[in-house]
Amino acid sequence: MEKETARIEAFSDGVFAIAVTLLVLELHVPEFNAGSNPAALIKALISQWPAYIAFIISFFSIFIIWVNHHKVFKQIYKRNTGLMFANGFILFLVSLVSYPSALLARFYLSDAKQFSVTIYTGMFVLVNIAFNLLWQQATKDKGLLRPGISEQAIKQLRNNYLYGFPTYLIAFVSSFFYPDAALLICVLLWIYWAISSRKINFTAPLIT
């Protein structure tokens, strides 16, 4: 069967690449007077550590989203309008990741820390919802999927995203009270997605 999603995947890869590039714009070179010394530069660079943390978390979050997006589209061979809009929702959210990352970097050391973390974790709740919506649209019409994919494989992918939702939601709720813990949950989720994405590799036809 001919794969009809090549243009969707190419466009999606372009959006992911731009989203990652935008993240680095939040890493700024410190401004100094002409007589500044190396010690002052080191101190200024260290003081920007929230920006580095935000960049690292966001970069690998987008990377893991891209990996899972790639894995999902290995199982999708055809397209319809619902699928394209669901994919567009994912791309819309990915393109926004740089903004909550900038908020986190700028306000993490301020009184607005909690609110910046809440916005950041809320973004990834929406990303998880978007992935669930994409797979729901893909499986609603089994004719869109790769020939020979098994019910077990379909269920595995569905559960992979469904199980992530309550954890993202816990991170979001925790951000109101324990913002540091909420960010730690995001990091742990990044590790979870990295590990779980390795299991989504149904390259050969799976027959039930």
GIURJO-V766018 format. One record per backbone hydrogen bond with DSSP energy under -0.5 kcal/mol. CO is the residue of the C=O (numbers start at 1). NH is the residue of the N-H. If there is no record, write none. Layout:
co->[CO/CO]
nh->[NH/NH]
This chain:
co->[5/6/7/8/9/10/11/12/13/14/15/16/17/18/19/20/21/22/23/24/26/33/37/38/39/40/41/42/43/44/45/46/48/48/49/50/51/52/53/54/55/56/57/58/59/60/61/62/63/64/65/66/67/68/69/70/71/72/75/75/77/80/81/82/83/84/85/86/87/88/89/90/91/92/93/93/94/96/96/97/98/99/100/101/102/103/104/107/110/112/113/114/115/116/117/118/119/120/121/122/123/124/125/126/127/128/129/130/131/132/133/134/135/136/137/140/141/142/144/144/146/150/151/152/153/154/155/156/157/158/159/160/161/162/163/164/165/166/167/168/169/170/171/173/174/174/178/179/180/181/182/183/184/185/186/187/188/189/190/191/192/193/194/195/196/196/197/199/201/205]
nh->[9/10/11/12/13/14/15/16/17/18/19/20/21/22/23/24/24/25/26/27/28/36/41/42/43/44/45/46/47/48/48/49/51/52/53/54/55/56/57/58/59/60/61/62/63/64/65/66/67/68/69/70/71/72/73/74/74/75/77/146/4/84/85/86/87/88/89/90/91/92/93/94/95/96/96/97/97/99/100/101/102/103/104/105/106/107/108/110/113/116/117/118/119/120/121/122/123/124/125/126/127/128/129/130/131/132/133/134/135/136/137/138/139/140/141/142/144/145/77/78/149/154/155/156/157/158/159/160/161/162/163/164/165/166/167/168/169/170/171/172/173/174/175/176/177/178/182/183/184/185/186/187/188/189/190/191/192/193/194/195/196/197/198/198/199/200/200/201/203/207]
